[in-house]
Amino acid sequence: ADIGRRVSAYLELLNDILVDPNLRADGAAAVVAARAAVPPSFLPVTTFWGSTASRVRPIRVVDRASGDVLEVPTANLMTERIFKRAVPSPAAYVVDQDSAAPYRELLGRHALPFDVLGEARVMRVQRCVLDRIEGDFDPVHDRYGGRQIVTCEPFTERSFAAGSLVVPLVGPSWRTVAALLEPNQLYGLYQYDEFRDTVADDGTIPVWRIGSPK
């Protein structure tokens, strides 16, 4: 219902960034740095926003009636991303040919690069199993439903058929690739029926984590 107001707000914000030379320069520098960054040795899969110090910080707001900019002291401002769980970064992901169709469409919508195997290939991979989806709200940790509980096995060699998708964790899009495909994400694809249907009866997730060469 408020999509028009949202579009207007984003356009106004974008305009403010582009017309201010300092903001524009800062934004361009941040984009260049983000595109040049390489994946770390680990991927955060369970995170939350918090504050790591007992302090009161001001939030700048605009009074709608007067237009004045006010500073409101706030003790509950949570702007730090805290990692609760992380997993070692894979070299890439491979999606089984039998389940590739919805993943291929997803990758295309996000303009993410991937390769299609022209012939069968043996790779060193890690199988991940979806144990369950927790659909209820968790009042203890204040977490909404749709949590994926996943167990991963040690790396082993497995053959993948022609038509399987190989998605590298390289280039400026690696963050998006990991956010979408990493099976260990607490909130990920398998809370949605389209992708939950690709999980095998034994819980095997069709996205396998590719390890580094031996």
C-alpha positions as CSV (number, residue, x, y, z in Angstrom):
1,A,0.0,0.0,0.0
2,D,2.9,2.4,0.7
3,I,5.0,1.4,-2.3
4,G,4.8,4.9,-3.8
5,R,6.1,6.5,-0.6
6,R,8.9,4.0,-0.5
7,V,10.0,4.7,-4.1
8,S,9.9,8.5,-3.4
9,A,12.0,8.1,-0.3
10,Y,14.6,6.0,-2.1
11,L,14.7,8.5,-5.0
12,E,15.2,11.3,-2.6
13,L,18.0,9.5,-0.8
14,L,19.7,8.6,-4.0
15,N,19.5,12.2,-5.2
16,D,21.0,13.4,-1.9
17,I,24.0,11.0,-2.4
18,L,24.6,11.9,-6.0
19,V,24.3,15.7,-5.7
20,D,26.7,15.9,-2.7
21,P,30.3,15.5,-4.0
22,N,31.6,14.3,-0.6
23,L,28.9,11.6,-0.3
24,R,29.3,10.6,-3.9
25,A,33.1,10.2,-3.5
26,D,32.6,8.2,-0.3
27,G,30.0,6.0,-1.9
28,A,32.2,5.4,-5.0
29,A,35.2,4.5,-2.8
30,A,33.1,2.0,-0.8
31,V,31.8,0.4,-4.0
32,V,35.4,0.0,-5.3
33,A,36.6,-1.5,-2.0
34,A,33.7,-3.9,-1.8
35,R,34.2,-5.1,-5.4
36,A,37.9,-5.7,-4.8
37,A,37.4,-7.6,-1.6
38,V,38.0,-11.4,-1.6
39,P,36.1,-13.9,0.5
40,P,37.5,-14.4,4.0
41,S,38.5,-17.8,5.3
42,F,35.0,-18.1,7.0
43,L,31.4,-17.2,6.2
44,P,29.1,-15.9,8.9
45,V,25.9,-17.9,8.8
46,T,24.2,-16.9,12.0
47,T,24.3,-13.2,12.9
48,F,22.4,-10.5,14.7
49,W,22.5,-6.8,15.2
50,G,23.7,-5.7,18.7
51,S,25.7,-3.3,20.7
52,T,28.9,-4.4,22.4
53,A,29.2,-1.5,24.8
54,S,27.0,0.2,27.5
55,R,26.6,3.6,26.0
56,V,24.0,6.1,25.0
57,R,24.3,7.4,21.4
58,P,22.4,10.1,19.7
59,I,20.1,9.4,16.7
60,R,19.5,12.3,14.4
61,V,15.9,12.7,13.3
62,V,13.8,15.3,11.5
63,D,10.8,16.7,13.3
64,R,8.0,16.4,10.8
65,A,6.1,19.4,12.1
66,S,8.9,21.9,12.2
67,G,11.5,20.4,9.9
68,D,14.2,20.8,12.6
69,V,16.9,18.2,13.0
70,L,16.9,16.8,16.6
71,E,19.2,14.5,18.4
72,V,17.5,11.8,20.5
73,P,19.7,10.0,23.1
74,T,19.3,6.2,22.6
75,A,20.6,3.4,24.8
76,N,19.3,0.6,22.6
77,L,20.9,1.5,19.3
78,M,22.1,-1.8,17.8
79,T,24.3,-1.1,14.8
80,E,27.1,-3.7,15.1
81,R,26.8,-7.0,13.3
82,I,27.7,-9.8,15.7
83,F,28.7,-13.2,14.3
84,K,27.2,-16.1,16.4
85,R,28.3,-18.9,14.1
86,A,30.6,-19.1,11.0
87,V,31.7,-21.9,8.7
88,P,34.9,-22.3,6.6
89,S,34.5,-20.7,3.2
90,P,34.2,-23.2,0.3
91,A,35.9,-22.7,-3.1
92,A,32.5,-22.8,-4.8
93,Y,29.1,-24.5,-4.9
94,V,27.8,-27.2,-7.2
95,V,24.1,-27.9,-7.8
96,D,23.0,-31.4,-8.8
97,Q,21.7,-31.5,-12.4
98,D,18.4,-33.1,-11.3
99,S,17.6,-30.1,-9.2
100,A,19.3,-27.3,-11.2
101,A,16.3,-25.6,-12.8
102,P,15.1,-23.4,-9.9
103,Y,18.6,-22.5,-8.9
104,R,19.5,-21.6,-12.4
105,E,16.6,-19.2,-12.6
106,L,17.5,-17.8,-9.2
107,L,21.1,-17.1,-10.2
108,G,19.9,-15.5,-13.4
109,R,17.6,-13.2,-11.6
110,H,20.6,-12.0,-9.5
111,A,22.9,-11.8,-12.5
112,L,25.3,-14.2,-10.8
113,P,27.9,-16.1,-13.0
114,F,27.9,-19.9,-13.1
115,D,29.2,-22.7,-15.3
116,V,27.3,-25.7,-16.6
117,L,29.1,-29.0,-16.6
118,G,29.4,-30.3,-20.2
119,E,30.3,-33.7,-19.0
120,A,30.4,-35.6,-15.7
121,R,33.1,-34.5,-13.3
122,V,34.4,-35.8,-9.9
123,M,34.8,-33.1,-7.3
124,R,35.8,-32.9,-3.6
125,V,32.6,-31.8,-2.0
126,Q,30.7,-31.6,1.3
127,R,27.2,-32.9,1.7
128,C,24.8,-31.0,3.8
129,V,21.6,-32.4,5.3
130,L,18.5,-30.3,6.2
131,D,17.5,-31.7,9.6
132,R,14.4,-29.6,10.0
133,I,12.8,-26.2,9.6
134,E,11.8,-24.4,12.8
135,G,8.7,-22.5,11.9
136,D,7.7,-21.0,15.3
137,F,8.9,-17.7,16.7
138,D,11.7,-18.2,19.2
139,P,11.0,-15.9,22.1
140,V,14.2,-16.8,23.9
141,H,16.5,-15.4,21.2
142,D,13.9,-13.1,19.6
143,R,14.1,-14.9,16.2
144,Y,11.3,-15.3,13.7
145,G,10.3,-18.6,12.1
146,G,11.9,-20.3,9.1
147,R,15.2,-21.3,10.7
148,Q,17.1,-23.9,8.9
149,I,18.9,-26.5,11.0
150,V,21.6,-28.1,8.9
151,T,24.3,-30.7,9.5
152,C,27.3,-31.1,7.1
153,E,29.5,-34.1,6.6
154,P,33.3,-34.3,6.0
155,F,34.5,-33.6,2.4
156,T,34.5,-36.5,0.1
157,E,34.8,-37.1,-3.7
158,R,31.6,-37.4,-5.7
159,S,30.7,-37.4,-9.4
160,F,28.3,-34.8,-10.8
161,A,26.5,-35.3,-14.0
162,A,26.6,-33.1,-17.0
163,G,24.2,-30.2,-16.6
164,S,25.1,-29.6,-13.0
165,L,25.8,-25.9,-12.1
166,V,29.1,-24.8,-10.6
167,V,29.0,-21.4,-8.9
168,P,32.3,-19.9,-7.9
169,L,32.9,-17.9,-4.8
170,V,35.0,-15.2,-6.6
171,G,34.6,-11.8,-8.0
172,P,32.5,-8.9,-6.8
173,S,29.4,-11.1,-6.4
174,W,30.8,-13.6,-3.9
175,R,28.8,-12.1,-1.0
176,T,25.5,-12.6,-2.9
177,V,26.4,-16.1,-3.9
178,A,27.2,-17.1,-0.3
179,A,24.0,-15.4,1.0
180,L,21.9,-17.3,-1.5
181,L,23.5,-20.7,-1.7
182,E,25.4,-21.4,1.5
183,P,23.4,-24.4,3.0
184,N,24.4,-23.4,6.6
185,Q,22.6,-20.1,6.6
186,L,20.2,-20.0,9.5
187,Y,17.7,-18.3,7.2
188,G,18.0,-19.4,3.6
189,L,16.3,-20.9,0.6
190,Y,14.7,-24.0,2.2
191,Q,12.1,-22.1,4.2
192,Y,10.5,-21.6,0.8
193,D,8.5,-24.4,-0.8
194,E,10.1,-24.1,-4.2
195,F,13.5,-24.9,-2.9
196,R,12.4,-27.1,0.0
197,D,11.0,-29.4,-2.7
198,T,14.5,-29.9,-4.1
199,V,15.7,-31.5,-0.9
200,A,15.9,-35.3,-1.1
201,D,13.9,-37.6,1.1
202,D,16.9,-38.2,3.2
203,G,17.5,-34.5,3.7
204,T,20.3,-34.1,1.3
205,I,20.5,-30.5,0.1
206,P,21.3,-30.4,-3.7
207,V,23.8,-27.6,-3.2
208,W,27.1,-29.1,-2.3
209,R,30.1,-27.2,-0.9
210,I,33.2,-27.6,-3.1
211,G,36.5,-27.8,-1.2
212,S,39.9,-26.6,-2.2
213,P,42.0,-29.1,-4.3
214,K,44.1,-31.6,-2.2
